[in-house]
Amino acid sequence: MNWLRHCNRSRRLLCLAALALCLLRLDLVGNVEELEERMQVAEILLRQFLYTSNGLPKSVVGRARCIIILPSNRDPRSAAAAEGIMSCRRDSRSAGNWSAPIIVQAYLGSYEIRIFNDYLITVMDGSVLPPLLEGGMRPLTGESIAGPVGVELSAASTAQVLSYTRQHGVLEGVSLSGLSLRFDEDENENLYRRTVTGYEILGGSVEPPASTFALRKTLDEFSAAIIDDAEESESPEKEAPADRAPADRAPADRAPADRAPA
């Protein structure tokens, strides 16, 4: 702060303002770097949930409206509240159409919480989304059930939210009933460098940062593989052609054309 002493009274306010701007810029840079690291962690966790030996059933991902990755608090000394990364399909079930990430904050009731396990939440019913995208709190009470493991999701299932965790590398279904999610206005503003709404992000009207591409690419590739597998299983097998006599061989019940019948 010695440099401040060299500022005369008329310039001291300008010097203080310049210092404040420098500190603000450093804070913003720190936030951006932290968010980029968080996106990398979320993409790694997503791959672990999708591609492990007993990974997420393809029918769950194929029917999911949104997927939320809720990483554990890596630093037990940190008091940071749990925050998740959510991506949603912008239309029904097409591949390659997952939205840019939306940052959501997790609560237990109305209290911020810290978590020490990694979770993946699939939103199966779009009616769950409006309160969350509008910036309000969205309780999952009564709607979150343990997701199926080792079996495909029943076509008759009416589950709205399915939840999973990983213990020692093994996928497990878990109920997160009592958990609430909220659109994090501040963190989404830091990520997109301007004030944004959940609907703007979901609708694709904001440019996604480069740090989010890997996450979306993983979702797109996995969804495309599901569609390819489904189309391959539904395509009819080609029937083997029936045995036919060679063209230069006359049928047994017909005499050759150059031989008169007896």
PLY file of the C-alpha trace (Angstrom):
ply
format ascii 1.0
element vertex 262
property float x
property float y
property float z
element edge 261
property int vertex1
property int vertex2
end_header
0.00 0.00 0.00
3.04 2.32 -0.07
2.04 3.46 -3.55
-1.14 4.96 -2.06
0.91 7.42 -0.05
2.20 8.96 -3.27
-1.33 9.81 -4.38
-2.30 13.35 -3.43
-5.73 14.01 -1.97
-7.30 14.86 -5.29
-6.14 11.57 -6.78
-6.54 9.31 -3.76
-10.13 8.39 -4.59
-9.07 7.45 -8.10
-6.26 5.31 -6.69
-8.67 3.55 -4.34
-11.12 2.98 -7.18
-8.35 1.47 -9.32
-7.39 -0.83 -6.44
-11.00 -1.92 -6.00
-11.29 -2.73 -9.71
-8.08 -4.79 -9.61
-9.31 -6.76 -6.63
-12.68 -7.30 -8.30
-10.99 -8.54 -11.46
-8.84 -10.98 -9.49
-11.96 -12.25 -7.73
-13.76 -12.78 -11.05
-10.78 -14.63 -12.51
-10.71 -16.87 -9.44
-14.43 -17.62 -9.80
-14.06 -18.49 -13.48
-11.14 -20.84 -12.79
-13.10 -22.52 -10.00
-16.13 -22.98 -12.27
-13.96 -24.45 -15.04
-12.50 -26.93 -12.57
-16.00 -27.81 -11.39
-17.07 -28.56 -14.97
-14.09 -30.87 -15.40
-14.96 -32.74 -12.20
-18.60 -33.05 -13.28
-17.62 -34.51 -16.67
-15.32 -37.07 -15.04
-18.05 -38.12 -12.61
-20.59 -38.35 -15.43
-18.32 -40.77 -17.31
-17.90 -42.86 -14.18
-21.65 -43.10 -13.72
-22.27 -43.93 -17.39
-19.40 -46.17 -18.38
-18.53 -48.31 -15.35
-19.21 -52.07 -15.54
-22.56 -51.65 -13.80
-23.19 -48.15 -15.10
-26.46 -46.32 -15.40
-29.10 -48.34 -17.33
-29.40 -47.02 -20.89
-33.19 -46.89 -20.60
-32.85 -44.38 -17.75
-30.60 -42.05 -19.76
-32.70 -42.60 -22.88
-35.85 -41.38 -21.14
-34.29 -38.72 -18.91
-35.38 -35.12 -19.39
-32.45 -33.77 -17.38
-29.35 -35.13 -15.69
-27.84 -33.53 -12.58
-24.33 -34.33 -11.34
-23.95 -33.52 -7.64
-20.27 -33.87 -6.67
-19.18 -34.48 -3.12
-17.36 -31.86 -1.12
-13.74 -32.79 -1.85
-12.37 -30.67 0.99
-13.80 -31.65 4.42
-12.55 -28.32 5.81
-14.61 -26.35 3.31
-17.94 -24.90 4.35
-19.13 -24.54 0.75
-22.69 -25.67 0.15
-23.39 -28.52 -2.26
-23.82 -27.42 -5.87
-24.75 -29.51 -8.87
-24.44 -29.24 -12.65
-27.65 -29.85 -14.61
-28.08 -30.38 -18.36
-31.45 -30.94 -20.05
-32.64 -32.07 -23.45
-33.88 -29.13 -25.47
-36.44 -31.32 -27.23
-37.91 -34.77 -26.72
-35.34 -37.53 -27.03
-32.99 -36.64 -29.86
-29.25 -37.12 -29.48
-26.88 -34.19 -29.72
-29.33 -31.76 -28.18
-28.34 -31.44 -24.54
-28.36 -27.94 -23.14
-25.49 -25.95 -21.72
-25.07 -26.62 -17.98
-27.20 -24.97 -15.34
-25.74 -24.62 -11.85
-28.12 -25.59 -9.05
-27.66 -25.47 -5.30
-28.74 -28.32 -3.01
-30.67 -27.82 0.21
-32.08 -30.08 2.89
-35.41 -28.47 3.46
-34.49 -24.79 3.46
-30.92 -25.26 4.75
-27.75 -25.38 2.70
-25.98 -28.72 3.01
-22.60 -30.30 2.36
-22.40 -33.79 0.89
-19.60 -36.33 1.01
-20.75 -38.75 -1.71
-21.12 -38.22 -5.45
-24.70 -38.34 -6.72
-26.37 -38.42 -10.11
-30.02 -37.41 -10.40
-32.15 -38.05 -13.48
-35.27 -35.96 -13.95
-37.71 -38.13 -15.88
-40.71 -35.78 -15.87
-40.48 -32.26 -17.28
-43.17 -31.01 -14.88
-40.48 -30.99 -12.18
-38.54 -28.22 -13.96
-40.57 -24.95 -14.03
-40.07 -23.85 -10.39
-36.36 -24.61 -10.67
-35.87 -22.79 -13.98
-37.78 -19.79 -12.65
-35.30 -19.37 -9.83
-37.38 -20.87 -7.04
-36.81 -23.79 -4.72
-37.85 -27.23 -6.00
-38.32 -29.87 -3.27
-37.93 -33.47 -4.42
-39.91 -34.85 -1.49
-42.01 -37.80 -2.55
-40.66 -37.70 -6.10
-37.08 -38.96 -5.77
-36.75 -42.74 -5.59
-33.78 -45.07 -5.83
-32.98 -45.73 -9.48
-32.87 -49.27 -10.89
-29.48 -50.98 -11.08
-28.71 -54.00 -13.23
-32.13 -53.92 -14.92
-33.67 -51.62 -17.48
-36.35 -49.13 -16.51
-39.87 -50.47 -16.97
-41.76 -48.85 -19.83
-44.68 -48.41 -17.43
-42.59 -46.54 -14.84
-44.06 -43.21 -13.72
-41.05 -42.18 -11.60
-40.36 -38.44 -11.79
-36.86 -38.41 -10.32
-34.34 -41.28 -10.07
-31.20 -40.97 -7.97
-27.89 -42.82 -7.81
-24.63 -42.77 -5.91
-21.34 -44.65 -6.22
-19.75 -46.47 -3.29
-16.25 -47.84 -3.86
-16.84 -47.71 -7.62
-20.17 -49.58 -7.43
-23.38 -47.94 -8.66
-26.26 -47.90 -6.17
-29.78 -46.54 -6.34
-30.61 -44.15 -3.50
-33.60 -42.03 -2.54
-32.90 -38.32 -2.08
-36.36 -37.52 -0.77
-36.14 -34.35 1.30
-33.56 -32.76 -0.98
-34.40 -29.43 -2.60
-32.75 -27.76 -5.57
-32.53 -24.07 -6.44
-31.28 -22.21 -9.51
-28.07 -20.47 -8.42
-28.32 -16.98 -9.91
-24.87 -15.80 -8.81
-22.93 -18.83 -10.03
-24.76 -18.96 -13.35
-24.02 -15.28 -13.83
-20.33 -15.98 -13.13
-20.32 -18.88 -15.59
-22.05 -17.03 -18.45
-20.61 -13.58 -17.67
-24.06 -11.99 -17.53
-27.40 -12.32 -15.79
-29.21 -15.35 -17.22
-32.32 -17.36 -16.51
-32.74 -21.10 -16.54
-35.02 -20.84 -19.56
-32.40 -18.88 -21.51
-29.76 -21.52 -20.85
-32.12 -24.39 -21.61
-33.34 -22.69 -24.79
-29.82 -22.19 -26.13
-30.03 -18.39 -26.32
-26.74 -17.94 -24.42
-23.33 -18.95 -25.69
-21.98 -21.84 -23.58
-18.43 -21.39 -22.27
-15.73 -23.62 -23.72
-15.31 -25.27 -20.31
-18.76 -26.88 -20.70
-18.16 -28.58 -24.07
-16.69 -31.83 -22.69
-19.71 -32.42 -20.47
-22.16 -31.89 -23.31
-20.07 -34.03 -25.67
-20.15 -36.95 -23.23
-23.95 -36.72 -22.94
-24.36 -36.40 -26.72
-22.14 -39.40 -27.47
-23.83 -41.65 -24.91
-27.31 -40.64 -26.14
-26.32 -41.24 -29.76
-25.07 -44.73 -28.85
-28.41 -45.49 -27.18
-30.31 -44.46 -30.32
-28.00 -46.53 -32.55
-28.47 -49.59 -30.35
-32.24 -49.16 -30.39
-32.39 -48.80 -34.17
-30.18 -51.84 -34.64
-32.34 -53.99 -32.36
-35.56 -52.86 -34.08
-34.36 -53.44 -37.66
-35.75 -56.73 -39.12
-33.26 -59.44 -39.82
-32.62 -60.09 -43.48
-34.15 -63.41 -44.59
-31.82 -65.85 -46.30
-32.82 -66.33 -49.96
-34.56 -69.63 -50.74
-32.56 -72.32 -52.54
-32.98 -72.03 -56.27
-31.89 -74.38 -59.01
-29.04 -73.10 -61.15
-30.18 -71.40 -64.34
-28.33 -73.90 -66.55
-29.91 -76.92 -64.90
-33.32 -78.14 -65.99
-35.86 -79.13 -63.33
-36.30 -82.90 -62.80
-39.89 -83.01 -64.10
-39.10 -81.38 -67.43
-37.27 -82.88 -70.38
-34.46 -80.94 -72.00
-35.66 -78.76 -74.87
-33.56 -80.70 -77.48
-34.94 -84.13 -76.50
-38.32 -85.42 -77.64
-40.53 -86.99 -75.04
-40.81 -90.75 -75.08
0 1
1 2
2 3
3 4
4 5
5 6
6 7
7 8
8 9
9 10
10 11
11 12
12 13
13 14
14 15
15 16
16 17
17 18
18 19
19 20
20 21
21 22
22 23
23 24
24 25
25 26
26 27
27 28
28 29
29 30
30 31
31 32
32 33
33 34
34 35
35 36
36 37
37 38
38 39
39 40
40 41
41 42
42 43
43 44
44 45
45 46
46 47
47 48
48 49
49 50
50 51
51 52
52 53
53 54
54 55
55 56
56 57
57 58
58 59
59 60
60 61
61 62
62 63
63 64
64 65
65 66
66 67
67 68
68 69
69 70
70 71
71 72
72 73
73 74
74 75
75 76
76 77
77 78
78 79
79 80
80 81
81 82
82 83
83 84
84 85
85 86
86 87
87 88
88 89
89 90
90 91
91 92
92 93
93 94
94 95
95 96
96 97
97 98
98 99
99 100
100 101
101 102
102 103
103 104
104 105
105 106
106 107
107 108
108 109
109 110
110 111
111 112
112 113
113 114
114 115
115 116
116 117
117 118
118 119
119 120
120 121
121 122
122 123
123 124
124 125
125 126
126 127
127 128
128 129
129 130
130 131
131 132
132 133
133 134
134 135
135 136
136 137
137 138
138 139
139 140
140 141
141 142
142 143
143 144
144 145
145 146
146 147
147 148
148 149
149 150
150 151
151 152
152 153
153 154
154 155
155 156
156 157
157 158
158 159
159 160
160 161
161 162
162 163
163 164
164 165
165 166
166 167
167 168
168 169
169 170
170 171
171 172
172 173
173 174
174 175
175 176
176 177
177 178
178 179
179 180
180 181
181 182
182 183
183 184
184 185
185 186
186 187
187 188
188 189
189 190
190 191
191 192
192 193
193 194
194 195
195 196
196 197
197 198
198 199
199 200
200 201
201 202
202 203
203 204
204 205
205 206
206 207
207 208
208 209
209 210
210 211
211 212
212 213
213 214
214 215
215 216
216 217
217 218
218 219
219 220
220 221
221 222
222 223
223 224
224 225
225 226
226 227
227 228
228 229
229 230
230 231
231 232
232 233
233 234
234 235
235 236
236 237
237 238
238 239
239 240
240 241
241 242
242 243
243 244
244 245
245 246
246 247
247 248
248 249
249 250
250 251
251 252
252 253
253 254
254 255
255 256
256 257
257 258
258 259
259 260
260 261
